[in-house]
């Protein structure tokens, strides 16, 4: 019986690779788009007009305060009723990008807010434009605070990508559900699925730890 289960698992190897590839592709595209959108929202929320800051803040709070599963359902099932047809992959990208952008926005806002006010005032006194001040003074210093939690957010997004399986996208989690119909051993199948996610996330986890150590060491040197 056990041997038959292993034979079924080996036979599911191509499907597992396809699911892993889908998870990686979904995560990379969403991370790329979400990072760009998150930095844009974070800068606008920190430096924009008061009304812009309020609107962005309301949207970020709404996204962060509602379940990601509900957001996926709204995008995949409600938008077609409004005449916007989306396939599962596109809907997953939109949902994950929006989620990543909102969390990264808060990270960027915190990073910009960590820059000493004296640095900003010195930049203003030197005659730099707003964009020059951001690019040359604020953002380089803010990145020290932004990078560690940013990488940590990447790990969370990869794990959250497993939820898109509910709309039929054949990612690693959905492959697990398909395989478990052939192999009646859910513990073994989903343990392997968990290992797959761990393999993808582990390099980012180590990178986040390294960045945190570097930033802590740099901060200690500055204080000395």
C-alpha positions, -999 to +999 in steps of 0.1 A: +000+000+000+028+024+010+047+015-022+017+022-043+014+057-027+050+064-035+045+053-071+015+077-074+036+105-059+064+098-084+039+098-112+026+132-101+061+147-103+055+166-136+022+180-122+041+191-091+067+209-111+040+227-131+024+238-099+057+250-084+065+269-116+030+285-114+036+295-078+070+310-086+057+329-117+027+342-098+049+354-069+076+370-090+052+390-112+032+401-082+063+410-062+077+431-091+044+450-097+036+452-060+070+467-052+066+494-078+031+502-068+039+500-031+068+525-034+046+548-055+018+547-029+042+551+000+059+581-015+025+597-024+012+590+011+042+606+027+047+635+003+014+640-015-015+664-010-036+658+021-066+645+001-043+620-017-028+609+016-063+603+030-075+583-001-044+561-001-046+556+036-083+546+034-076+521+006-046+506+024-066+502+056-094+485+037-072+460+020-052+452+051-084+450+072-102+425+050-094+388+043-074+381+012-097+353+003-126+378+001-105+401-021-098+373-045-135+364-047-145+400-054-119+404-082-126+370-098-164+368-095-176+404-092-156+421-119-170+398-147-205+409-136-193+445-144-181+435-178-145+429-169-136+393-178-105+379-161-088+345-162-077+330-130-040+339-135-047+376-142-071+377-112-045+362-090-019+387-102-042+416-095-052+404-061-016+396-050-002+428-065-028+449-047-021+431-014+016+435-017+014+472-027-007+481+004+016+464+028+048+477+011+032+512+011+032+511+049+068+499+050+079+527+028+059+553+048+077+540+080+110+542+063+106+577+051+093+587+085+125+574+101+147+599+083+157+626+108+139+659+102+171+677+102+183+659+071+151+669+053+154+705+064+190+706+053+180+693+019+153+720+016+178+747+026+203+736+000+177+743-027+170+708-038+136+701-055+111+677-039+121+649-062+159+655-057+153+656-019+136+622-021+160+606-045+193+620-031+186+624+007+154+607+020+152+574+001+188+563+005+185+567+042+150+552+044+161+521+025+181+510+056+148+507+074+127+495+045+148+466+032+145+440+060+107+442+064+104+444+026+121+411+021+100+397+050+068+409+032+080+390+001+080+358+021+045+364+033+033+372-002+047+339-015+028+320+012-004+340+005-002+330-031-014+296-020-049+311-015-053+317-052-059+280-057-095+286-046-103+302-080-089+272-099-053+283-106-031+252-107-004+264-083+015+242-058-014+241-033-040+231-059-016+204-071-016+191-036-054+188-036-053+170-070-026+146-059-043+137-026-072+124-047-048+098-061-028+093-029-051+089+001-024+102+024-030+139+030-003+142+056+024+130+032+011+150+003+008+184+020+040+179+039+057+178+005+037+208-005+049+226+026+085+216+017+080+231-017+070+265-003+098+263+022+124+258-006+111+289-024+109+310+007+141+300+025+165+321+005+144+352+012+143+343+049+180+341+051+184+373+031+160+391+055+181+379+085+213+390+069+199+425+061+186+428+097+221+420+111+237+444+087+213+472+096+217+465+133+254+466+130+253+498+110+230+514+135+253+504+163+283+520+145+264+552+140+255+554+177+291+549+187 
